[in-house]
Amino acid sequence: MDPKYVKERIKEFSRVRENAGNDETALAEAALFIEDVFGITLTDKEICEKNLGTHESAERFVLKKLNPGDVCAESAE
């Protein structure tokens, strides 16, 4: 999937939702958004502040999940 598409969808989500931080409800909302938009399934362990706590970390996480062979999934510029 095109990194620019990922960045735009995360940016779109960020307009209606602030960074999740460690808020469990916000993390769950971010996870549902990612699963719906990008068609990936997240494990309970993946739904955490490290992966979804900020829009930037969510973008990196999605790119990594979509491109598992790419150990250095970079954020789209």
N, C-alpha and C positions, 0 to 999 in steps of 0.2 A: 504494500500500500504506500502511496506517495506521502512522504513526510510532511509536505505542505498541507495535504488534506487533513492529516492528524492534527497539525498545529491549528488550522482553521476551526475544526470541530471543538478542540479543547478551548480555544479562544471564545467561541460561541457559548460554550458552557460557562466560562468564567464571567460572562456578562450577567448571568442570572444567579451565580453562586460564588461566594467568596471562597478563599482557600479553606479546605476542610480542617487542616491542623489535626488534632487528635480527637475531634468530635465524632463519635461513632455514627450518629445519624448522617452527618455530612459525608463521612467516608462511604457509607452505604449508598447514598445518593450518587456519589461520584462513580462508585463501582457499577451501579445499575446503568448509568449513562454510558460508561465505557463498554459494558457488555452489549447494550442495545445498539450503539452507534458503530462499533468496530467488530461486532460479532465474535468476541472472545469471551471465554469463561474464566472468571477469577476464582481462585481458591480462597478459603477463609484467611489463610496466612498472608495472601497477597493484598488483602484489603487492610492496609495499615498506613500510618502517617508517612513512613518512608517512601512508599510507592504512590500514594494518592493525596498526601497532605497539602501539596501546592500544585498549582496548574502546571508549573514547569516539571515537577517530579512526575506528575501524571502523564505528561507528554513523553518524557523519557521512558517511562514504564511501558506505555502503549507501544511505542516504537520497538522496544526490546521484545515485547510479547509477539508482535507481528513479524519480527525478523529475528528469530531465536539464534540463527547462525552468526548474526552480526553482534559480536560482543561489545562493540563500541557504538551502539545506536546513539547518534547525535541528534540533538534537537534541530528542527528545521529553522533556518534563518529567514 
